[in-house]
Amino acid sequence: MEAEAQPLIQQLKAVEQEKFFAPLPCRLFEVPVPAAPLTNEKPATSSQAEFSIHNSQFSINIVTNGRQHDRDLIGCEAAALTTAVAIQRLKPDLVISSGTCGGWKRKGAKVGEVYIANGAMFHDRRVPGDNAWDTQGLGNYPVWEGSYRLAEKLRMPMGKVTTGSSFDLLPIEEQYIDANSGELKEMEGAAVAFVCSMYHIPVMLVKAVTNLRDAPSDDITDFQAHLKQVSQRLCQANINILSGIQTA
């Protein structure tokens, strides 16, 4: 979503390359090279290491899905389309899927906490009675191996991303999530990981918790109430991660 990406776009002074993906609605923002010195003065947690981007050893591009019908394009289809065209046009060495998610209090999640994923799965592509198709539907995509080193370096928690096409959650889907150790529920991550697996491009997922699925108040208004603040925390985490990659 644009709200999730905008703090990072502003922080990195990224410049939009208009109509780069035309006629598709997805948008490209390029970070100037070399990047201006950036210091994360407000890390997500007091124990989190601070890093600065002093110079650009690699190019950074921020890509969003764009909009349709006066709303941000969300969900698996938009994420897969955007990821595929971005890989074709930009030829990245690493794709980072960054955004917000729901979590579960019973699994240790807290609103505002930012995770690095240790895997990604779909929870709404069930094919009962056929193990091969059910395995394909689940996905269980691996993440870039550097994710584990960065999580340890930055003292960030890790969790398994679980992706579906709806904001709400059916009881059978929650059972599927629990049975496969899912922890962070959202609508794009596994679709991005699927496309990356087709192109053999490593993928990293960074997810910030906006709402708790097992809270009495969990609904779209809870998500909207926390979106701005959590997106700022996500931005700070992304700055740390980009700096950590650069200094690794």
SERO-4910 file (N, C-alpha, C, O; in steps of 0.05 Angstrom, whole numbers):
BEGIN
 pado doro    nc1    nc2    nc3   cac1   cac2   cac3    cc1    cc2    cc3    oc1    oc2    oc3
  Met    A     17    -24      0      0      0      0     17     25      0     40     25     10
  Glu    A      6     47    -12     21     72    -13     28     82     16     50     92     20
  Ala    A      9     78     34     14     88     62     37     73     75     52     85     91
  Glu    A     41     48     68     63     32     79     90     41     68    110     41     82
  Ala    A     90     48     42    114     54     28    123     83     31    147     89     30
  Gln    A    104    101     36    110    130     35    131    139     55    148    155     47
  Pro    A    131    129     80    152    138     98    180    131     88    199    147     91
  Leu    A    184    108     76    210    100     66    217    116     41    240    124     38
  Ile    A    198    121     24    202    138      0    212    165      8    231    176     -3
  Gln    A    200    177     28    208    203     38    235    202     52    252    220     47
  Gln    A    240    182     68    265    180     83    289    177     64    310    189     69
  Leu    A    285    161     43    307    156     24    307    176      1    324    175    -17
  Lys    A    288    195      1    286    216    -20    284    203    -47    296    212    -67
  Ala    A    269    182    -48    265    167    -74    249    184    -93    230    198    -85
  Val    A    256    182   -119    243    198   -140    227    180   -158    238    160   -168
  Glu    A    202    186   -162    185    169   -180    193    172   -209    198    194   -219
  Gln    A    196    149   -222    200    148   -251    173    143   -264    164    121   -267
  Glu    A    160    165   -271    132    163   -280    128    146   -305    144    147   -323
  Lys    A    107    130   -304     99    113   -326    120     92   -334    120     83   -356
  Phe    A    138     86   -315    159     66   -321    147     39   -328    157     25   -345
  Phe    A    125     32   -315    112      6   -320     87      8   -337     72    -12   -340
  Ala    A     82     31   -349     58     35   -365     55     13   -386     75      5   -398
  Pro    A     30      3   -391      5     14   -381     -4      3   -353    -26      9   -344
  Leu    A     13    -12   -340      7    -23   -314      7      0   -293     22     19   -296
  Pro    A     -9     -2   -272    -10     19   -252     12     19   -232     15     39   -217
  Cys    A     29     -2   -230     50     -3   -210     70     20   -215     74     29   -237
  Arg    A     82     29   -193     98     53   -193    127     46   -184    131     30   -166
  Leu    A    146     60   -196    175     57   -189    185     83   -177    181    104   -188
  Phe    A    199     80   -154    213    103   -141    242     95   -138    249     75   -126
  Glu    A    260    111   -150    288    105   -150    302    122   -128    297    145   -125
  Val    A    319    108   -112    334    122    -92    359    134   -105    374    119   -119
  Pro    A    365    160   -102    388    172   -114    414    158   -107    417    148    -84
  Val    A    432    156   -125    458    143   -121    480    163   -125    480    176   -146
  Pro    A    499    167   -106    499    154    -80    478    165    -62    470    188    -64
  Ala    A    469    149    -43    448    157    -24    460    178     -5    483    176      3
  Ala    A    443    197      3    451    216     24    454    201     50    440    182     55
  Pro    A    473    211     67    476    197     93    450    197    109    437    217    112
  Leu    A    442    173    118    418    170    133    423    156    159    437    135    159
  Thr    A    414    166    181    417    154    207    390    148    219    373    165    220
  Asn    A    387    123    228    362    116    241    364    125    270    377    111    286
  Glu    A    351    147    277    354    158    304    333    146    323    336    149    347
  Lys    A    313    132    312    292    121    329    288     91    321    269     85    307
  Pro    A    306     73    330    303     45    323    277     34    335    266     45    354
  Ala    A    268     12    323    242      1    331    242     -8    360    221     -7    373
  Thr    A    265    -17    370    267    -25    398    292    -13    409    311     -7    395
  Ser    A    293    -10    435    316      3    448    341    -13    445    363     -3    446
  Ser    A    338    -40    441    361    -58    439    370    -61    411    391    -74    406
  Gln    A    355    -50    391    362    -54    363    386    -38    355    388    -14    362
  Ala    A    404    -50    341    428    -37    332    422    -14    312    402    -16    297
  Glu    A    437      7    313    434     29    294    455     28    272    478     22    277
  Phe    A    445     33    248    463     34    225    458     58    208    436     70    210
  Ser    A    477     66    192    474     89    174    480     80    146    498     63    141
  Ile    A    466     91    126    473     87     98    492    110     91    483    133     87
  His    A    518    105     89    538    125     84    542    129     54    547    152     45
  Asn    A    541    108     39    543    110     10    529     86     -3    522     67     11
  Ser    A    525     88    -28    509     67    -41    527     47    -55    540     54    -75
  Gln    A    528     23    -45    543      2    -58    525    -13    -77    534    -30    -93
  Phe    A    499     -8    -76    480    -20    -94    457     -1    -98    453     18    -82
  Ser    A    441     -5   -119    418     12   -124    394      1   -109    391    -23   -105
  Ile    A    377     19   -100    353     13    -85    329     23   -101    327     47   -107
  Asn    A    310      6   -107    285     14   -121    262      6   -103    261    -16    -92
  Ile    A    243     24   -101    218     19    -86    196     17   -106    192     35   -122
  Val    A    181     -5   -105    159    -10   -125    133    -14   -109    132    -31    -91
  Thr    A    112      0   -117     86     -4   -105     67    -15   -127     72    -12   -151
  Asn    A     44    -26   -118     25    -38   -137      9    -17   -152     -2    -23   -174
  Gly    A      8      7   -142     -9     27   -155    -38     26   -145    -44     13   -125
  Arg    A    -56     39   -160    -84     41   -151   -103     34   -174    -97     36   -197
  Gln    A   -127     26   -165   -149     21   -184   -175     26   -169   -177     19   -145
  His    A   -195     38   -182   -221     44   -169   -217     60   -144   -231     56   -124
  Asp    A   -198     79   -145   -193     98   -123   -184     84    -97   -188     95    -75
  Arg    A   -171     61    -99   -160     47    -77   -134     34    -84   -129     27   -107
  Asp    A   -116     31    -64    -91     17    -69    -97    -12    -78   -115    -25    -67
  Leu    A    -82    -22    -97    -84    -50   -105    -72    -67    -84    -48    -64    -78
  Ile    A    -87    -85    -73    -78   -103    -52    -82   -132    -61    -97   -137    -81
  Gly    A    -71   -151    -47    -76   -179    -52    -56   -193    -70    -38   -180    -80
  Cys    A    -60   -219    -73    -41   -236    -86    -37   -230   -116    -15   -230   -126
  Glu    A    -59   -224   -130    -57   -219   -159    -40   -194   -165    -22   -195   -181
  Ala    A    -46   -173   -151    -31   -148   -155     -2   -152   -147     17   -142   -161
  Ala    A      3   -166   -125     30   -170   -115     46   -187   -135     69   -181   -141
  Ala    A     34   -208   -146     47   -225   -165     54   -211   -191     75   -213   -202
  Leu    A     34   -195   -201     38   -180   -226     61   -160   -222     79   -158   -239
  Thr    A     60   -145   -201     80   -124   -196    108   -136   -193    127   -126   -204
  Thr    A    109   -158   -178    135   -171   -174    147   -182   -200    170   -178   -205
  Ala    A    130   -194   -216    139   -205   -242    150   -184   -260    171   -186   -272
  Val    A    135   -162   -264    143   -141   -282    168   -126   -271    185   -118   -287
  Ala    A    169   -123   -245    192   -110   -233    217   -126   -237    239   -115   -242
  Ile    A    215   -153   -233    238   -170   -238    247   -169   -267    271   -167   -273
  Gln    A    228   -169   -285    235   -168   -314    248   -142   -322    267   -142   -337
  Arg    A    239   -120   -311    249    -94   -319    274    -85   -303    292    -73   -315
  Leu    A    275    -92   -277    296    -82   -260    319   -102   -255    341    -94   -248
  Lys    A    313   -128   -259    333   -150   -255    347   -147   -228    371   -144   -227
  Pro    A    332   -149   -206    344   -146   -180    360   -170   -171    356   -192   -180
  Asp    A    379   -166   -153    393   -188   -140    378   -198   -116    381   -221   -108
  Leu    A    361   -181   -104    345   -188    -81    319   -173    -81    318   -149    -87
  Val    A    297   -187    -75    271   -174    -73    263   -174    -43    265   -195    -30
  Ile    A    255   -151    -33    245   -148     -6    216   -141     -6    209   -119    -17
  Ser    A    199   -158      4    171   -152      6    166   -140     34    168   -154     54
  Ser    A    159   -115     35    156   -101     60    128    -90     63    117    -77     45
  Gly    A    116    -95     86     89    -85     90     78    -92    118     94   -101    135
  Thr    A     53    -88    122     41    -93    148     27   -120    148     23   -133    127
  Cys    A     19   -129    172      6   -155    175    -10   -156    201     -8   -138    217
  Gly    A    -25   -177    203    -38   -183    229    -22   -205    243     -8   -220    230
  Gly    A    -25   -206    269    -11   -226    285    -30   -238    305    -54   -231    305
  Trp    A    -20   -255    322    -36   -267    343    -22   -262    370      1   -267    374
  Lys    A    -38   -251    389    -27   -247    416    -18   -273    428      2   -275    442
  Arg    A    -33   -295    423    -27   -321    434     -1   -332    423     11   -351    433
  Lys    A      9   -320    400     34   -329    388     56   -309    394     78   -311    383
  Gly    A     51   -289    412     71   -271    420     73   -245    405     91   -229    411
  Ala    A     55   -240    386     56   -215    370     46   -191    387     29   -194    404
  Lys    A     57   -168    380     49   -143    392     46   -122    369     61   -122    350
  Val    A     26   -105    372     22    -84    352     47    -66    351     56    -57    372
  Gly    A     57    -61    327     80    -44    324    106    -60    321    127    -49    313
  Glu    A    106    -86    328    130   -102    326    136   -109    296    117   -114    281
  Val    A    161   -108    289    169   -113    261    185   -139    260    204   -143    275
  Tyr    A    176   -157    242    188   -183    239    203   -186    213    196   -173    193
  Ile    A    223   -203    213    235   -213    188    225   -242    185    226   -258    204
  Ala    A    214   -249    162    202   -275    158    223   -297    156    244   -293    145
  Asn    A    215   -320    167    232   -344    163    219   -364    143    229   -386    140
  Gly    A    198   -355    130    185   -371    110    159   -359    102    150   -340    115
  Ala    A    146   -369     80    121   -358     71    103   -380     61    113   -399     48
  Met    A     77   -378     66     58   -399     58     31   -386     50     26   -363     58
  Phe    A     15   -400     35    -12   -392     30    -30   -408     49    -25   -431     55
  His    A    -51   -395     59    -70   -409     77    -97   -413     64   -115   -426     77
  Asp    A   -102   -404     40   -129   -407     28   -128   -422      1   -147   -419    -14
  Arg    A   -107   -437     -4   -105   -452    -29   -105   -482    -21    -84   -495    -23
  Arg    A   -127   -492    -12   -129   -519     -2   -140   -538    -24   -159   -531    -38
  Val    A   -127   -561    -26   -136   -582    -45   -138   -608    -30   -121   -626    -33
  Pro    A   -159   -611    -13   -161   -636      3   -163   -661    -14   -177   -662    -34
  Gly    A   -148   -681     -6   -149   -707    -20   -128   -710    -40   -125   -732    -51
  Asp    A   -112   -689    -46    -90   -692    -65    -65   -680    -52    -62   -655    -52
  Asn    A    -48   -696    -42    -24   -686    -27     -6   -669    -44      5   -649    -34
  Ala    A     -2   -676    -70     16   -661    -87      5   -633    -92     20   -613    -89
  Trp    A    -20   -631    -99    -31   -604   -104    -34   -588    -78    -31   -564    -78
  Asp    A    -40   -602    -56    -43   -589    -31    -15   -577    -22    -14   -556    -11
  Thr    A      6   -592    -28     33   -583    -22     40   -558    -39     51   -539    -30
  Gln    A     32   -560    -65     37   -537    -83     21   -513    -74     30   -490    -74
  Gly    A     -4   -517    -65    -21   -496    -56    -10   -482    -32    -11   -457    -29
  Leu    A      0   -498    -13     11   -487     12     36   -470      5     40   -449     17
  Gly    A     52   -479    -13     76   -464    -21    100   -469     -4    119   -482    -12
  Asn    A     99   -459     21    122   -461     39    148   -453     26    167   -468     23
  Tyr    A    148   -427     17    171   -417      2    194   -409     22    188   -396     42
  Pro    A    218   -415     15    241   -407     32    247   -377     28    240   -366      8
  Val    A    261   -366     47    269   -338     45    300   -337     41    314   -357     45
  Trp    A    309   -314     33    338   -309     29    353   -317     54    344   -309     76
  Glu    A    374   -331     51    389   -341     75    400   -319     92    404   -322    116
  Gly    A    405   -295     80    415   -273     95    394   -262    115    401   -246    133
  Ser    A    369   -269    112    348   -260    130    354   -268    159    350   -253    177
  Tyr    A    365   -292    162    370   -302    189    393   -287    202    393   -281    226
  Arg    A    414   -281    186    437   -266    197    428   -238    204    437   -227    225
  Leu    A    412   -225    187    403   -198    193    385   -197    218    387   -179    234
  Ala    A    367   -217    221    350   -217    244    366   -219    270    360   -206    290
  Glu    A    387   -235    269    404   -238    292    420   -212    297    422   -203    320
  Lys    A    430   -201    275    447   -177    277    431   -153    288    441   -137    304
  Leu    A    406   -151    279    389   -128    286    371   -134    310    356   -117    319
  Arg    A    373   -159    320    356   -167    343    327   -164    337    311   -154    353
  Met    A    319   -173    313    291   -172    305    279   -200    307    293   -219    301
  Pro    A    254   -202    314    241   -228    315    236   -239    287    234   -224    268
  Met    A    233   -265    285    227   -278    260    200   -293    263    193   -301    285
  Gly    A    186   -296    241    161   -310    241    153   -318    213    163   -307    193
  Lys    A    135   -337    211    127   -348    185    103   -332    174     83   -329    188
  Val    A    106   -321    150     85   -305    138     64   -324    125     71   -343    112
  Thr    A     39   -318    130     17   -334    118     -1   -315    102    -10   -295    112
  Thr    A     -6   -322     77    -18   -304     58    -45   -315     48    -47   -338     42
  Gly    A    -65   -297     46    -91   -304     34   -102   -280     19    -91   -258     21
  Ser    A   -124   -284      5   -135   -263    -12   -156   -246      2   -167   -228    -11
  Ser    A   -161   -250     28   -181   -235     42   -170   -224     68   -152   -235     80
  Phe    A   -181   -201     76   -173   -189    102   -183   -206    125   -169   -210    145
  Asp    A   -207   -216    123   -218   -233    145   -207   -261    142   -192   -267    123
  Leu    A   -215   -279    161   -203   -305    162   -225   -325    170   -239   -322    189
  Leu    A   -227   -346    154   -246   -368    159   -234   -387    180   -210   -389    182
  Pro    A   -251   -400    196   -241   -419    216   -224   -440    204   -203   -447    216
  Ile    A   -231   -451    181   -214   -472    168   -187   -461    161   -167   -475    161
  Glu    A   -185   -435    153   -160   -423    146   -142   -420    171   -118   -424    170
  Glu    A   -154   -412    193   -138   -409    218   -128   -437    227   -106   -439    237
  Gln    A   -144   -458    223   -135   -485    229   -111   -492    212    -91   -504    221
  Tyr    A   -113   -485    186    -91   -491    167    -66   -475    175    -43   -486    174
  Ile    A    -69   -451    184    -46   -434    193    -33   -447    217     -9   -450    217
  Asp    A    -49   -454    236    -38   -466    261    -24   -493    255     -3   -498    266
  Ala    A    -35   -509    237    -23   -534    230      3   -532    216     19   -550    216
  Asn    A      8   -508    203     33   -504    188     50   -482    200     67   -470    186
  Ser    A     46   -475    225     63   -457    241     63   -429    230     83   -414    232
  Gly    A     41   -420    217     39   -392    208     36   -373    232     24   -380    252
  Glu    A     47   -349    229     48   -330    251     39   -302    243     29   -287    260
  Leu    A     44   -294    218     39   -266    209     21   -267    185     29   -273    163
  Lys    A     -5   -259    189    -25   -262    168    -27   -236    152    -31   -215    163
  Glu    A    -24   -239    125    -26   -216    107    -36   -225     80    -47   -247     78
  Met    A    -33   -208     59    -46   -214     34    -28   -213      9    -38   -215    -13
  Glu    A     -1   -212     13     16   -209    -10     42   -226     -9     51   -235    -30
  Gly    A     53   -231     14     80   -241     17     85   -267      2    106   -269    -12
  Ala    A     68   -287      5     73   -313     -8     71   -310    -38     84   -325    -53
  Ala    A     54   -292    -48     52   -287    -77     78   -276    -88     87   -284   -109
  Val    A     90   -258    -73    116   -247    -80    137   -269    -80    153   -272    -98
  Ala    A    137   -285    -59    156   -307    -56    153   -328    -78    172   -339    -88
  Phe    A    128   -333    -86    122   -352   -108    135   -342   -134    148   -357   -148
  Val    A    131   -317   -141    142   -306   -165    173   -307   -164    186   -314   -184
  Cys    A    184   -299   -142    213   -300   -139    224   -329   -142    245   -332   -154
  Ser    A    209   -348   -133    217   -376   -137    217   -384   -166    234   -400   -175
  Met    A    199   -373   -182    198   -379   -210    222   -367   -225    232   -378   -244
  Tyr    A    231   -343   -216    253   -329   -228    280   -336   -215    301   -326   -224
  His    A    279   -352   -194    304   -359   -179    318   -334   -168    342   -332   -169
  Ile    A    301   -316   -157    311   -291   -145    307   -294   -115    284   -301   -106
  Pro    A    327   -290    -98    323   -291    -69    303   -270    -59    302   -248    -70
  Val    A    287   -277    -39    267   -259    -28    269   -257      2    275   -277     16
  Met    A    264   -233     12    263   -228     40    237   -214     46    228   -198     31
  Leu    A    224   -221     69    199   -209     76    201   -195    103    211   -207    122
  Val    A    192   -170    104    193   -154    128    164   -145    134    152   -132    118
  Lys    A    154   -153    158    126   -148    164    122   -135    191    134   -144    211
  Ala    A    106   -114    192    100   -100    217     71   -105    225     53   -103    208
  Val    A     66   -110    250     40   -118    260     22    -94    265     30    -76    281
  Thr    A     -1    -93    252    -20    -71    256    -43    -79    273    -55    -62    287
  Asn    A    -50   -105    274    -73   -114    289    -69   -143    298    -54   -158    286
  Leu    A    -83   -150    319    -82   -177    331   -107   -192    324   -129   -184    331
  Arg    A   -104   -215    311   -126   -230    301   -143   -241    324   -167   -245    320
  Asp    A   -132   -245    347   -147   -256    370   -154   -235    390   -161   -242    413
  Ala    A   -154   -210    382   -163   -188    400   -193   -184    395   -202   -187    373
  Pro    A   -208   -177    416   -237   -174    413   -244   -152    393   -265   -154    380
  Ser    A   -227   -132    389   -233   -110    372   -222   -113    343   -224    -94    327
  Asp    A   -212   -137    336   -198   -140    311   -218   -137    287   -236   -153    283
  Asp    A   -215   -115    272   -229   -111    247   -214    -90    231   -192    -82    239
  Ile    A   -225    -81    209   -212    -63    191   -206    -36    205   -186    -23    198
  Thr    A   -224    -28    223   -219     -2    237   -195     -4    255   -181     16    259
  Asp    A   -190    -27    267   -166    -31    284   -141    -28    267   -122    -15    275
  Phe    A   -141    -41    244   -119    -39    225   -114    -10    216    -91      0    217
  Gln    A   -135      4    209   -133     32    200   -123     50    222   -108     69    217
  Ala    A   -131     45    247   -123     62    269    -93     61    274    -81     80    283
  His    A    -80     38    268    -52     34    274    -34     37    249    -10     37    252
  Leu    A    -46     40    225    -31     38    201     -9     59    199     14     53    192
  Lys    A    -15     84    205      5    106    202     29    102    220     52    103    212
  Gln    A     23     97    246     45     94    265     61     69    259     86     70    261
  Val    A     48     47    252     63     22    247     79     25    221    101     14    219
  Ser    A     69     40    202     84     44    177    110     59    182    130     55    169
  Gln    A    110     78    202    134     92    209    154     73    222    178     75    217
  Arg    A    145     55    239    162     35    251    174     16    230    197      8    231
  Leu    A    157     10    210    166     -7    188    188      7    173    208     -6    165
  Cys    A    185     33    168    206     49    154    232     48    169    253     43    157
  Gln    A    232     52    195    256     51    211    269     24    209    294     22    207
  Ala    A    253      3    210    264    -24    208    277    -29    180    298    -41    178
  Asn    A    264    -18    160    275    -21    132    301     -7    129    320    -17    116
  Ile    A    304     17    142    329     31    141    351     14    154    373     12    143
  Asn    A    345      3    177    364    -14    191    372    -38    174    396    -46    173
  Ile    A    352    -50    161    357    -74    145    374    -67    121    393    -82    114
  Leu    A    368    -45    107    384    -37     83    412    -31     92    431    -38     77
  Ser    A    415    -18    114    442    -12    124    456    -37    132    480    -40    127
  Gly    A    442    -56    144    454    -81    152    463    -98    128    485   -110    129
  Ile    A    448    -97    107    456   -111     82    481    -98     71    499   -112     62
  Gln    A    481    -72     71    504    -58     59    530    -61     74    551    -61     62
  Thr    A    528    -65    101    552    -68    117    559    -97    123    578   -102    137
  Ala    A    543   -115    112    547   -144    118    572   -154    104    580   -177    106
***
